Amino acid sequence: MNKAISFLNEVKAELKKVTWPTKDELVGSIIIVCILVVVFALILGGMDAIFTAFIKHLTSF
């Protein structure tokens, strides 16, 4: 039990050292992540469509 309490006290001490992002930093990061997710989804979707068309073209012979 003492180990658990000691661990939780250490966790609390470490969390006090954390520099949390401001609301503006957080919103900016969320926007960047959302944009990157959409961009990568479009890239992967495009690659999938190209490869699918290529495979269909090869199997039509």
Secondary structure per residue as TSV (DSSP state, phi and psi in degrees):
chain	resnum	aa	ss	phi	psi
A	1	M	-	360.0	-37.6
A	2	N	H	-64.7	-35.3
A	3	K	H	-64.3	-40.7
A	4	A	H	-65.0	-44.1
A	5	I	H	-65.7	-41.4
A	6	S	H	-61.9	-43.9
A	7	F	H	-60.4	-46.9
A	8	L	H	-64.1	-36.0
A	9	N	H	-65.8	-39.1
A	10	E	H	-66.6	-39.2
A	11	V	H	-61.5	-45.2
A	12	K	H	-60.7	-42.2
A	13	A	H	-64.6	-40.6
A	14	E	H	-68.9	-37.7
A	15	L	H	-66.0	-26.1
A	16	K	H	-70.4	-23.1
A	17	K	H	-83.6	-14.3
A	18	V	-	-70.1	136.1
A	19	T	-	-96.7	106.5
A	20	W	-	-81.3	145.3
A	21	P	-	-70.5	152.2
A	22	T	-	-74.6	169.6
A	23	K	H	-62.2	-41.2
A	24	D	H	-64.4	-41.0
A	25	E	H	-64.0	-41.6
A	26	L	H	-64.9	-45.5
A	27	V	H	-63.4	-42.6
A	28	G	H	-60.9	-42.2
A	29	S	H	-65.6	-40.6
A	30	I	H	-63.3	-41.8
A	31	I	H	-63.3	-44.9
A	32	I	H	-61.3	-44.2
A	33	V	H	-62.2	-44.0
A	34	C	H	-63.1	-42.4
A	35	I	H	-63.0	-44.8
A	36	L	H	-64.9	-36.6
A	37	V	H	-62.4	-44.0
A	38	V	H	-65.4	-44.1
A	39	V	H	-61.1	-48.5
A	40	F	H	-65.8	-35.3
A	41	A	H	-63.6	-42.0
A	42	L	H	-65.5	-41.9
A	43	I	H	-62.2	-49.5
A	44	L	H	-65.2	-39.2
A	45	G	H	-63.4	-41.3
A	46	G	H	-64.3	-43.9
A	47	M	H	-62.5	-40.8
A	48	D	H	-62.5	-43.2
A	49	A	H	-64.2	-41.4
A	50	I	H	-65.2	-47.4
A	51	F	H	-65.0	-37.2
A	52	T	H	-63.7	-45.1
A	53	A	H	-63.5	-39.3
A	54	F	H	-64.3	-45.3
A	55	I	H	-65.0	-41.7
A	56	K	H	-63.7	-38.7
A	57	H	H	-64.9	-41.3
A	58	L	H	-67.7	-36.0
A	59	T	H	-84.4	-6.5
A	60	S	T	-82.6	-7.4
A	61	F	-	-78.5	360.0
